[in-house]
Amino acid sequence: MSLEESPLNLYSLSGEHNHDHLLSSQEAGWNKLSLIYELEPAGEMPETIALAHVLVVAQGEFQASFQIEGQWHQEEYLQGDVALIPAGSVFPRVAVDRDVPLIDLFLPPDVLIDAMGDDTQIELRSQLKVHDPLIQQIALALKTELVTACEDSQLYADSMATALGVHLLRRYGVKNAVKEYRGGLTNYQLKIVIDYIQEHLDHNLNLDLLASLIHISSHYFACLFKQSTGTSPHKYITNCRLEKAKLLLRQKNLAIAFICQEVGFKNQSHFTRVFRQHYQITPKSYQNLF
């Protein structure tokens, strides 16, 4: 459950504990959260301090014993059960009865501050075990995106981090001051963002960058953009990239690898997979139609 090698330095460790990290977002360039898919070994882990909000999503059944104020407390976990430890809180000493795979998600505190949209102070409540299907779904979706997209997954991860932050505040915040946004972006704001997206499809487009164009927070931007367009920024950008790819593929003299880069996919296999998901045909087969 710890992450000694995380780029976010998420834990202050008080002991040694070996983990088999099966998958990590460290090389994918994610900014708003970090993911580790690991095999947690049977045995004890020392008490730690969480420097980020930590979500541990069980991928199998196991029993964990937590030492809290000198007393041991047992919890039985099923696949999908979640533990939440807020930033700055103690992750208690824990003993696990068997090897078990886990998905660990780590959100820096400023992700939740951004999600609040104002200066209201909201604290998360620790949860040693909770059944939360949305957190489970987000964790699995992020893991899948990391496996299939890797370097092209940053915008998706940023979007999911924002959604996860809002969900945590709504469900586990001491008080709920999350704003409801209405009306969408103004026509002028929307034009600025869409023009920028269309002109920079070959660039790394993330929520912070797009929100900065119109000087609002990334969470505020994501809410208003969806109200204005009917879709999330991530889906909108993907659709724009694929539509431009279709235009370029009609030029038979252009290589697939070149088109992939021109529309912002760093990986040709990922480009092919996404194109086929949307149009039920590979880029090469589509190009051969013309």
N, C-alpha and C positions, 0 to 999 in steps of 0.2 A: 504493500500500500504506500510505500515511500518512493521517492523519485530523486535519488541522489544526483543523477546526471541531467536533471531538467534544466532547460535554458532559463526557467523562471526562478530557480533556486527555491523551490516551494517548501522545503522542510528544513528545520533545524534539528539535526539528528543527535540522539544521545547514545547511540550504540550502533553495532554492525548488524546488518541483516541482508542476506543475499537474495536477489530476485532474478528471475529469468524473464527479461523484457523481450516479448515476442514481436512487438510493434510499437513504434514511437513516432510522434509528430515532430520531433526535434529537427529533422532535416526538411520538413515541409514548409517552414516559414510561417507557421500560424502565429498570429499576434495576440488574439483575444482569449485564447485558451490553449491548453496543452493536453495531449492524450497519451496514455501508456496502456498497452494491452500486455498484461504480465501473468506469469504463473506464480501465485503466492505460495511459498512452501509452508508445509506444516511446521508449527513451532511458534515461538514467541517473537514479537516485535516490540522494541522499547517505546516508551512514551516519546512523542514528538510534538513540535509546535508547527501548526499549519501556517505558512506564510501566504497562502492563497486559499480561496474557497475550494475544498476538496470534495469530490463526489466519487464514491467507490461503488461500482455496479457489479454485483455478483453474476458470474457466468456459469455457476454450478451450485450445488447444495453443499453446505458446510456448517460447522458450529464454531462460533467465536466466543471467547471469554475475555471480558474487558475488566481491567482493574480501575475502579473509580472510588476515590477517597478510601483506599485501603481494602475495599471489598471487591470480590469478583462477581461479575454479572454475565450470565450466559445468554446468547442470542442464537437462534436457529435461522439460517439464511437459505432461501430458495433462489433459484435462478431469476434474476431481474430485481431482487431486493437491493436497496440503495442505502449507503451510509453517507451522511452529510456532515462535514466538519468545517465551520466557517473560518475564515482567515483570522489569525491571532488566537485561535482556540487551541486547547490541548487535545491532541489525538492520543487517547489513553493507551497504556500498555495493553497489548492484545495477544492472545494465544489462539492459533487456528488449528483445528484438529486434523486437517488433511490438505494436500496440495489442491489448489483451486484457481482457475483462471478468473481474472478480474479486469474490468475496464476502469481505469482511473482518469477522471477529468479534473483539471485544475483551472480555475478562473481567477485572474488577478483581481484585487479588490476594486480597481478603477472600472472594471467592466460593469459591476453592479451600480457604482456611482453614476456612470453614464446612463444606465437603464432607468434610473430614478427620474432623470429629466429636471431635477431641481435640487435645492440644498437640504431637503428633508433627510434626517438621519434615520436609517432603517437597519436594524441588525437581524441577521439570520439566526434561527434557532438550530442548535445541533440536533442531529437525528442519527442515532446509532443504527436504527433499522426502520425503513419505511418502504412501502410498496408504492412506487410512482411510475406508472406506465409511460408517461411522457419523457421523463429522464431516461428511462430504459431505451425508448425509441430513439432519442437524440444520440445517446451513446453508441448504439448499434449503427445508426446512420453515419456518424462521424468516423467510426472504425471502417465501415465499408468505403466511404469516400477517400479515406487515407490510403486504403489498399489499392483502389482503382484509379485514383487521380493523382495522389501525392502532391507534386509541385503545383498542379492546377487546382488544388483544393482550398487555397487560402480564403478566397471570398466566401465560399460555402461555409468554412469553419467560422469566419467572422460573423456571418448571419446567424448560424446556430448558437454561437456564444451569446449574441444579443437576445435571442429568443429564450435561451436557457436562463440568462440573468433575470429577465422579466418574470419568468415562471417561478424562480426561486423567491423573488421578492413578494410575489402574490401569495404563494402558498406557505412559505416558511419565514417571511419577514415578521418582526415583532409588531409592526403596523404597516398597512398598505397605503402608500402614497403614490403609486404608479399612475401617471397621467393617462387619460383617455384622449387621444388626438383625433380631431375631426377636421374635415375640409380638404385635406390633402395639400400638396404643394401648390403655390401660385403658378400660373402659366409661365411667368418669367423664370421662376426657379426651375420648373420642370424642363424648360427649353435649355437652360444652362447645363443641366445634368445630362440630358439626352444628347445634346450636341457634343459634349465632352466624351461620353461613352462611344458614340459613333466614330469620333475622330481618333480614339485611343484604344480600339479593340485589341490591338497587339500589345498593350501594356498590362501591367498588373493593376487591376481595378479592385479596390477594397472599399468597405463602407466608410472608413475614416476619411479617405481621400475624397470620395464623392460628397460626403456630408460637408467637408471643409469648403467645397466650391460655393455653397450657399450659407456657410457660417452657422450651422446648427449641429447638435450632437448626432452621433451615428445612429442611436436608437430612435430619436425623433425623426431623423431622415428616413430610416427603414419603414417606420409606421406611415409617414405621409406619402412616401413614394408608392407604397402598395395601395393606399387609398386612391392615389391619382391614376395609377396604371392598371390596377387589378392584379398585380403580380409582384413578387419580391424582387429586389435589385439583382439577386443572384440569378433568378430565372430569366429576368429581362435581359441581362447581359449575355447569358448563354444563348437565348433566342437570337439576339442581334449577331452574335458570332456565327451561329449556324446559317443565318440568312445571308450574311456576307460570304460565307464559305460556299454556299450554293452558287452565288454569282461567279465566284472565282473558278469553281469547278467546271463551269460551262466553257471556260477557256482551256481547251484541251492541251495547250502547250505548257500549262503550269503544273509543277510537281506537287503531289499531295503534301510532302514535307514542307514545301514553301508555303502552301495555303494554310497549313496547320499553324505555322508561326505568324502569318499575317493576321489571323483571327484570334490570336492570344492563347492557343493551346500549346503548352510546352512539350507535350508528349503526343506523338502521332497515334499511338494505340488508344489513348484516352479520347482523342478527337474522333477516331473511328467508332469507338464504343458509343459516345454521346450522339454522334450523327445517326448511327443505326437505330438507337433508341427512339429518336425523334421522327425519323423518316422511313424506318424499316428497310433501309438499303445502305450499303457501305458507301463512303465517299468515292472510291474507285469505280464502283458499279454505276453510281450516279453520273460521274464524269463520262463514262462510256456511252451514256444515253445520247450524248450530243456530238 
